[in-house]
């Protein structure tokens, strides 16, 4: 076989064309250019702020985060077409993102862009309980390991490694990123959480008419969190009649920290409140009999919720091993305002663990683990823009399932699958008669689906 260099423009990442269809239909990028015109000392004025922001989003849509990765696309006509401008060099790209990160209110601009993008999503994914249908809103802190570096505000995280501890909000069961916030590694989960809580709920209320279900882990077990949950529930309930399409309220499940409470007392209470365990089984590997009790303590009163229907759901697991004199008792507790039974509440909280899979997709599939800059502000901007890249790939995957007519309960594709099947696709890029074209190979197994996705995203 003879290997030769072709005169044609062969592109290995034709999926940038699909990302372009979504980028072109997102209003608000011009708001970045308004600040560029007002600034007097912006270097390399021939590159617009909007094209540089699009370049970062498009780059992360390819699973690349490092600023040096932009160099591989300087001769890429398809990439330049996607960002509506010339592809910058690495030093210019790095320097100008630092200027953009200093724009006042840059996070609000990115939030508005994300809302515009998420309105194109077909299905966020709801959960059903005997009391109604809910839209899950999961919030959690995840660690980005950035060790062996001198980046600004890197600290010792709760995972006992150096890095950042950002907080994420995910909407629906299909894993759409709603918002995030970069935080220093040593910052506690609850610190400055309430403003983020209010921001995420406010954004979610603009996207779905379903009642919201907020799920939080024990890092947010606080009277302030419960109070904020009830206040937001009241606000949405009051707004719903006059604002059609707004959720009619908010429910929450917050994992409770026992804080030294006696497991034995909870076991006694569980046995006294029921005729028998909800579930029993034999753990043959450990040689132990396991009994599980679940129940609800109704109308619990706290400092700020004296007259509100706050419930404490418990799950007590008693393990009696053959070689143990005394049984091992584990207690799990949750605060909630859901009127459903304990089994339903526990099941809903266990589904919150799927949120960790979405963190993994962001950190591994999109390579958003080691942030590229030494500046905290630039890294904060990069993490915020990763939300757009994440959702672009999620929408492409969702559209692919729709085109393929998938059945069998498949509701989303992993981002890595989207990257391999629909982004890293070989094609010939060129122009003829004043029009640009993208030609897929006749043996390309996703050619028909690719073209159908492009047509639907362009609609």
N, C-alpha and C positions, 0 to 999 in steps of 0.2 A: 504494500500500500504506500502510495506517495502522499506525503503531507505537504500541502501548499497553502499559501496565504491568499485568501479570496479578496477580490476587489469590492465585493458587496459588503454592506454594513450589517453584519450578523450580530444580533443582540441576544445575550443569554438570560436577561431578566425582563422579558416582555410584559410580565405582570405589572410593571410600573404603569403601563397603559390603563389598567383597571383602577389603580390608585388615583391616577389622574382624573378619571371620571368622577370620583368622589371629591377630590380636591377642588375641581373646577366649579362644583356646585355648593361649596361651602362659602357663605358670605362672611365677611369680617376680616379677611386677610389684609384688606386695604387700610385697616386701622393701624397696622404696624407702620405703613408708609407715611401716615400723617405725622408720626413722631419723627420720622427721618427728615421730613421737610422742615420741621421746626428746629432740628438740631443743626448747629453750625460747624461742628468739628467731627462729623461722621466720616471715617475713612472709606475710600473706594465707593463713591456715590453711584457708580454705574450699576451696582448691585442693589436692587430694592430690598427693603426689609422683608417684604412679603415673599419674595422668591427665595430668600435665605431660610425663612421659617419653613416654607414648603420643602426646601432641600433637606432640612433636618427630618421632617416627617417622612418624606419619601425614602430617605436613607434608612431610617428605622423600620420602615415597611419592608425593607429587604433583609431585616435582621442584623443591621449594622449600626453601631453606636459611636465608634471612634471617629474623631474629626479627620483622621488620616484616610479614612475610607472614601472620602469625597474625591480624592485624587483619581481613583479608578473610573470615575464617571465624567471626567472633564472632556473626553471625546465622545461621550454618550449622547447622541442626539435625542434619543427617546427620553432620557432622564431630564435633559434640558427642556424638552417640550412639556414634561410633567410639571416642572417648577415654574414654567412661564418666564424663563430668563436664562442668562448665561451661568454655567456652573463655575463657582469660585474656586480658587486655590485653597489649600488647607490653612495657611496662615490667615488669609482674609476671612475665611469661614469662621475660624476660631475667634478672631478679633471682633467681627461684627456680631456674632451671637452674644458676646459679652456686652456690647452696646445695647442690643435688643433686650437682654435680661434686666437692664437698668430702667427700662420704660416703666413709668408709674402705671399700676393696674394691669400689668401684663398677664397676670393669672386670670383676671376677669375676661380678658380678650380670648384666652385659650378656652375658658369655660364656655363662652358663647359659641365658639367654633365647635366645641364638642357637642353642645346641645343641638346645633344645626346638623351635625353629622348623625347623631343618634336618632333624629326624627326620620331618617331614612331606613332605620332598622325595622324589619318586618315583625319580629316577635322577640320580646325580651324574656318571656318565660315566667309564668305565674305558678303559685302553689294553691291548692284547694284544701280547705278544712271544713268540718261540719258548720262552722260559723260563717264561712264565706270564702271569697277568692282574694288572695293577697299578692302584691308585687314585692318580692324580697329585695331588701337593701342591706347588703352585708358590708360592714366596716371592720377593718382589722389592721394592725401594725405588722409589717414584715421587714426583715433585716436585709439590707444590701451590703454584702461583705466588701469592704474596701480597705483591706489590710496592707501593710508594707507601703504606705504612701503618706504624703504630707498634705492631703487635701483639706480644705477649710471645713471645720466643724465635724470632722470624722471623730467618733468617740467610741467608747467601750459599750457595746449593746448588751441586751439581756440574753443574747445567745453566747455571750462571753467571747466575742470576736470584735475587732474594730470595723466600723462601717457607719452606715446611716440607718435610721429607723423610721422610714416613711409610713404614712397611713394611707390606705386605699379604700375607696368605696366602689362596690360593684352592684349593678342593677340587674335584677332578673336572674333566672336559673341558667340562662344561656351565656352568661359571663361577659357583659358589656361593662367596660370601665367608665364609671361616672365622673370620678374626681380623684385626685391624690394630692399629697402635700409632703414635701421633703422635710425631714426633721433631723436634728443632730442625733448621733448614735446613742448618747446617754439620756435622751429625753424620755420621760415616762409616758406611757400610752395615754393617760388621762389628762396630761398637761395640755392646755389649749385645745382639748377635744371638742368642747361644746360649740365653738364657732364653726369647726369643720362639720360637726353633726348638723347644725342649722343650714350650712351651705349645701351639703349633700341632699338633705331633705327638700330644700328649696329647688334645686335642680331637678330632682326626681319628680316633684309635683308638676313640672312643666312638660313631662314626657308621658305620663300615664294617668288614666282616670281611676285605676285600681287602688284600693286601700293599701298603704305601704306597711311592710313588715320589716322592721329594723332588727338585725341580729348582731349581738356584740359578745365578746368573750369577757372573762373575769377581770381583765385589765381595766375595764370601764365600769366595774361595780362601784357605783358612787351615787349618793343622794342627788347630786347635781345632774347626773345622767337621767335618772328616773324623772326628776322634775322637768327637765328639758323635753323628755318624751311626752309627758302629759301636756305641756304647754304647746308643743307642735301639733299634738292631736287636737287640742281645742282650736288652734288657729286654722288647721285644714278643715275641720268640721264646720267652722263658721264661714270659711271662704267658699266651700263647695256649692252651696245653693246659688250664689251669685256668679260663680265662675265655672261654667260647664267644662268638663274635662279635667277638673282638679280632683285629686283623691279626697274621699269624704272622711279621712281620718288616718291615724297612724297607730299601729300596734308594735310592740317591742318584746324581744326576749333577750335578757341580759344574764349571762352566766354569773352566778353569785359566788363570792369568795367566802367560805365558811368561817375564816378568821379564828381558828381555834375552837370552834363549837364541837361538842362531843359527838362523835359518830355513833356511840352507843345509845345516846338519847334519841337521835334521829331514827335508829333502828327500832327502839321501843315504840316511838310514835307511829312509825310506819306499820308495825305489826298490830298496834291498837286500832288503827284507822281502817284496816282491811280484813277481809275474811281469810286471806292467804296471799302469797306472792303472785305478782302479775306474770312471772316467768321463772321456770326452774329448768335446769339442765345439768348433766354430768360432764365435767371437764376431765376426760379420760387421761389426757396428757399430764395434767397436774395431780390427778387422783383426788378430785375435789368435787363437792356438790355446790352448785351456785344457785342462789335464790335472789330474785330482783323484786323489790317493792317500788311502786310509783304512786304518787298521790299529790294533792293540792291542798295547801293551807290558804284559805280564802280570806280576802279583805285584810291583808296585813297593813298595819299603820306605820308609816315612817314620818320623819320630821315635816316633809313638805307635801305629803299625799294623804292627809288624815281622812278625807272623804272620797277618795278615788278607789276604783276597783282594782287594787294591786294584789296579785297572787304570787305565792311562793311555791313553785313546783319542785318536788324532790324525787330523786332516784337513789335508792339504797341497795347496794350490792353486798350480799353476805356470802362469803366463800368459806366452806368448811372442808378443809383438807384432811385426809386420813392421818397425816403425821403431825397435825397441829392440835394443841390442847384447846386453844381458843380460836374462834372464827375470825377471819379478816373482814373488816367492814369498810366499804368505800361509799362516800356520800357526794352526790352532785346536786347542786341547787341552782334554780333560775328564778329571776324576777320576770313577770310578764303581766300584761293587761289583757291577754287573750282569754276569752271565755271557754276555750276548748279544754278537753280532758288532758291528764298528765301524759298519756302515751303520745298524743298528737303534738304537744309542746316539745317533748324530748325528741321526737322524730324530726320536727322542723329544725331544732337546734343542731342535730347531728348532720343535717343537710348543709348547714353553714360551713362544714369542713371542705365542701367543694370549692369554696372561696380560695383555699390554699392552692388548689390546682391552677387557678387563674394567676396567682402570684408566680407560680413556677413557670407558666407560659411566658409571662412578661420577662422574667429574669433569665430564662434559658433560651427560649425560641427567638425572642427579640434582643437578647444579649444586653438587657438593661440591668446589669448587676454592678459592674465597675463603671461608674459614671466618668465621663471623659475629661472633665475639667478640674482644675485645682480650686476654682471659684465656686462657692456655695450657690450664689445667685444663678450662675450659668447651669450648674447641675440641676437646680430647681426648675429652670426653664426646660431643660432636656427631659426631665422626668414628666413634666406637665405635657409636653408635646408627644411623649410616648403613648399617652392616652389616645391621641388621635390615630397614631399608627396602629395601635392595638385594635381599635374599633374598626378601622378601615379593613384590616385583615379579617376580623370577625364578620363584618357585613359581606365581604367577598365569599367567605366560607358558607355563610347562611344562604346567600344567593345561589351558590353552587349546589347546595342540597335541594333547593327549590327547583332549579333547572333539571337536576338529575331525577327528581321525583322520589327522593329517598323515603322509604318507609321503615318500620321496625323500631320506632322510638328514637332514632338519631336526630338530635336537635341542634348540634353544633359540631364543627370540625376543629381539631386542635390547630393552633396557629402554625405549628411546624408542618402539618399536612397541607395547609393552604400555601405556605411558602414553597414547598417542594412541588406541588401539583399545579399551582396557578400563578405563582410569581416567577419562579426560576424556570421559565419556558423559553426555548430557543425560537427566534424569529428573525426575519429579514426586514429591516426598517429602511424606507426610502421614500422617494417622492416621484410623482409622474403627473404631468398635466396640471401642475399647480396644486396638487393634493398629496398629502402624505399617506403612506400605507404601511401596514404591518402584516407580513405574510408568514403564517405558521406552516411548518413542514407537513407534507401529506401523510407522514407516519406519526404525527403528533397525536397521542391518544386522548388529549383533552381539548383538541382544537374546537370541536363543536360546542362543548360546554363553555370554553373560554370566550368564544364569540357571543354566545347567548348571555353570559354574565355581563360582558361589555355593553350589550344592547340594553339590558335591564337597568344597569347602573346609569346609563346615559339618558334614560327616559325621565 
